[in-house]
């Protein structure tokens, strides 16, 4: 894998409009979930939501802050759906934030940290030293300074995230964020709860 070429290409993808309304599409390939995935909810839930997101994407922040809480209350907490989060970093800063997030020791801590990053995105992403700002949030979440430093210097972890990026781009035609799959049904542009809930209901009825 040419890491440098991928990293240089990340900012260009950020120019792709990420929100184009609620647009169901057929997945280019079946979405499979591995054992090491970050999962929120019951692993055996009948509906699987796979989210590709960039931690610097304001539309992803809107989904997590405005839509996901209701999805969690009505679907995830009730055992009807699970959320699988996958990094799709649109720039180098999002990649570093993803690497720090992956240092969280549990899925619960991971998703709590995501909420903090999305909630404070406008502040840390525009800070004079954004990586230091991310590190401060991580330390408040329980990581030591040494753990944060190890995460941002972890080249195998970087390669793993970038490999996931390439796989999603090439095999699932993911090219903007957030892109969400509901039981293999592709959604580009989830801007409000009602339409998304309809897709969840349809997937639940089919499962």
Secondary structure, 3 states (H helix, E strand, C coil): CCHHHHHHHHHHHCCCCCCCCCEEEECCCCCCCCCCCEEECCCCCCEEEEEEECCCCHHHHHHHHHHHHHHHHHHHCCCCEEEEEEECCCCHHHHHHHHHHCCCCCHHHHHHHHHHHHHCHHHHCCCCCHHHHHHHHHHHCCCCHHHHHHHHCCHHHHHHHHHHHHHHHHHCCCCCCCEEEECCEEEECCCCHHHHHHHHHHHHHHC
